[in-house]
């Protein structure tokens, strides 16, 4: 895809501190035992947006006017187009496409309309759908979790509850061969503000429902949580009324699209 020409970023609004992150999700340093309690916290296919939202990407971007700077709307339109059909990047993407995505991310970050996101938490709260992340499940990890043969990833959603200071991540699964059994991994975490753009995330608890699905993952539950547990810090490097970008302490990038509560 040919990248559109964009105006030079607006330096005065560049906000990507050396470190980056917000109640976002996924990945952890420590492995959590199958006892689902421990301190911390976008069926759609991981990488493809939920079918009910997919058709509106370009339309939504074109209709936005919420204080976006310069060519943000065009950059966002390009970004949505580039991440189409890559399953959110969870099973890896070609290096050229990954570089293209990161280039567009940096352009948006350089024109962030909300340089102090933790001072404007109303832009962060609510439901979000993961569009893309650099977290991947490859090789033996994918095989052990059964994600090659009979289990597929569905929607990856996140709810940020500002009142409770909680982030709830919901990863949905579909199991072939068991009457199309559907289930989900729910990870709850707490967050606290660390700076004008960063939050510290602590794991609280997690569950897999229904029990049949928990039985399938029980042997590799620690591995599953090591991939999706968000404990650590998260920098919010970009946020507007419909899009949020975060970077965590493990070097990962997360791109999420806002969902209206009634659509969840």
Secondary structure, DSSP 4 states (H G I P E B T S, - for coil): -PPPP-PPP-GGG----SS-B-S-----SSPPPSS-BSSB-----TTSPPHHHHTTHHHHHHT--SS--TTHHHHHHHHHHHTTTSGGGTT---HHHHHHHHHHHHHHHTT-S-TTGGG-GGGT-EEEEEEEES----HHHHHHTTTTTTEEEEEEEEEEETTTTEEEEEEEEEETTSSSEEEEEEEEEEEEE-SSSEEEEEEEEEEEESHHHHHHHGGGHHHHHHHH---EEEEEEEE-SSEEEEEETTS-EEEEEEE-GGG-
